[in-house]
Amino acid sequence: MHSAFRLISVDSSSDPASCLFAAINELLRAVEGRVVLLRPLTACFDGQRDDIDLLLSESQREQLLRAAFAQCKRGRIHCRIQSSSPTKAQLILWTIDCSQKLMIDLWTSFDQLARRRECCIPAERLLKTLTEAVPDAQIYNSDAARAAGVGANQSHLGRANEKIPALRQLPPDIDLCLLIQHLATKRRKVTTTAVRERIARACERLALWSPEQTSQDVLHDPLAALRVVADELPRTIMVTPKFIALSYDYLLQRLMSVPSNRGLPVFEPRRRRGPMIELRRTVLKHRPTLAVIGSDGAGKSSVVAALTLRHPHATSVVAKKFYRRSLTYQFISGLMKRLRGTDRGMFDENTAPLITLRAIAAAWISMCLPFNPWSKSRPSVADKQILISDHGLSESLHFTILDRSISSFLITNRKSDTPNQTHGATWIESFVPPVTSVLLTLSHSDLTRRKQEMSAPGHDTYQRMLFEQALRQQPTDLILLANLPSTQAAAKAICELLRDDRQSVEPLTETAGARKVAA
């Protein structure tokens, strides 16, 4: 652990947001290799509204998410991981009191190519253009930068980027080409302040950059043509076809000339969401289900009860009820108990795949039918436009809170030192209905104060398996909640972390409707 980047307690810090920047630096130091900042932070960067775009390989993304999981177990931060695309995941870091957040988009490829929309550039091809030469921070603090007329706005950008010193930036020529392709693909207006600021930043970097200084092998004539584009781009009002074609051709030649990229394809087919992921994404949006998971003794049932008290419209369900209410299960488990003395827990371990399939079918019926057979009859919500309450949870009739996830049934021997996955677990997991998982993370010492049921190795292994299991779900929506002093505090934190979901239904609210009428 790097003591220089240890996180301070939120209560003792005058600036809680600084804890999150310290957190992302500490997470990046757990990643092997270099991670790239795709878009520099602006002088007016707002962590509550703006996000940070990082480019990294798939293995680096896995290391980063594991590091975030470790920080949550230590009680430093809360975080949320969301992904519905193979190439993008969003990591949201929260302070313990949920007063500040930091949104980070993790990209494993660049797929915004205006001339080849069906293709993408893998992150590895772009990361191989980095060298150990003079970093950007030294270039912009040099006398050459001051002589070139870099003003106060540039110095503000430099101070903003110093918040994450563990990050690197791509070479200026590649950075400008990617920016042009991004603007052309997204059809962004180049007249807005934010885009103008980003264009000015990219063009200034290229003007101050020397390939010889950074040991880059660049063809002279294409680079000279790109510098001409950099001179014209800040004054233009649109990205012209000439800029798009030149930046595309330059990018292709530049990546092919990198020694470690030779013999490898620069482009790969773009991976898109399949119809099954789209279906699961729709179900997750319109039939929201929250599954509280964690080790035995972590407080799952207490947190579910606290959430239900805060939201009387929600339905709480013990996940085991999805199979234990089956007449077939009751008959067979009762028969095995009489014949062999096997209790229900041992019976469940031995028949995990079968009972999980039964629970999957019951859960799909519960989530997709208008009538929920596992809840008591309740009057429907009068105002169907109010989908998200002030506390962040849905008030719709079909919102469900699960005590334990269905997929966790596939982890057997969970109270031993060696929990393990049932054979064929990954195949069965693909049929489990999509849920928002909340993993209650805590250390073994905190666990033993509540319930002495699991050993330290077993607890750590089981938590890690729950974490990996939730990440395998597509689309992914996982909340890692650090240990809090009470179940009421945990329930309140969960509601705060889910509050952002109301942005997806903002057009249905009265305020948004009023704005639409006014427009």
C-alpha positions, 0 to 999 in steps of 0.5 A: 500500500502506498502510504502517500495515497492512503485515504483519509476518513471523510469525517476528518477531511475538509474536502471529501471529494479529494478522498475520491481522487486519492482513491482512484490514484490508489486503484490505478497503482494496483493495475499493471501497466499504464492507463490512459486518460482519454479526455483531460479534466476541464478547469470546471470539472464537477465530480457530481456531473462530469465523468472521467474516461479511461482507456485500458485493456480488459485485464487492467479493467479486471485488476482495477475493479478488484482493487475497488472491491478491496477498498470497499472491504477495508471500509474506505469507499462505496462503489457501483459497477454498471455495464451493458456493453462488452467494451465499456463499464462505469465505475462510480466511487462514493465517499462513505457518507455518500456526499460525493461521487466520482464517475469513471468510464472504463473503455477497452476499445475505441469504437468511434471511427467515422469511416468504419463504424462496424470496427473498433481499435483495441485498447492494446494497440493504442496503449503500445504507442506510449513511451517512457519519454517526457510526460505531458506535465513536464512538457507543459511546465517547460519554458517552451510551453510558456514561450508558445503562449500557453495561458491561464486556461491551460495552467488550470487544466494542468492543475486539474489533471494533477489530481490523477498523476497515475494516468498517462495521455496518448501521444498528441498526434493520436489524441487529436485524431481520436478527438476528430473521429469522436466529434464526427461520429457523435456529431457533436457541435464544435461551437460549445465551450467544452468542445472548444476547450478540448479542441484547443487543448489537443491542438496546443499539445500537438504544437508543442510536441516533438516526435524526436523528444519522445522517441516516436517513429512518425512519418514527416509528411503525414505529421505536417498535414496533421499540424495544418489541420491542428492550425485550422480546427480551432477556427472552424465551425464544423468537422469537415470530411477532409479532417475526418479522412486525414485523421483516419489515414494518419491514425491507421499509418501511425498505429501500423508503424509501432514496432509492437503492433506490426503483424497485428490487425489494427481494427477488430469487429465491433462487439455489440449487445446481443438480443438476449442482453437487450432483453435482460436490460429491458427487464432490469429497467422495467421490472427492477429487483434488488438482491442483497448478498453477502456472507452469513452474518453480514446483515442481509435480512436486517438490511432488507427489513430496513429497506422495506420499512423505508419503502412500503411499496417494495416487496421483500422476498427471501430468495429460498422461497422461490424453490422451498415453496414448491410442493415437489421440494417439500415432498422430496426434502421431507422424504430424504430427511425421514429416510437418511436424516438429511436436513434441508441445508445438506439437501440443498447443497446436493441438489443445487443445480436443480433447485436453482433452475426451479428458483429461476423459473419462479423468479421470472414468473414473479418479475414478468407477470402483472400479479406477483405471487410472492407478495400480499395484495397491495393497491397499485401506485396511483401516479404511474409517472412517479417511478422513482421515489425521493429515496432512490428506489422504485415505487412501482408495484413490481419492485422486489428486494431479494434476501440473497441472490438466486445465483448464489445458490450455486456456491456450495460449502459456503460456511467452510474454508473452501466454498466452491462453484457448482459444476456448470454454474456459469451456464446456469447463471445465464438464465438467472433474471437480471438484478441489481446486486448489493454486496455487503462487504466487511472484514472477518473481524467485523463479521465475527462480532455479529455471527461466528459462522465462517472462518476468515479464509472461507469468508474472504473466498465467499465474498470474492466469489459473490463479487465475480458472480455478480460481474458475470451477469450481463448487464452488470449492476453491482453495488459494493457497500462498505461496512456501516455502523447500523442496518439503518445507515446501510439502507440509507446508503443504498437508497442514496447510491440508487438515487441516480436511477431517477435520471433515466426517467426524468422526462416523465417527471412533472419538472421535465414535463413543464420544461417540455411544454415551455419549450 
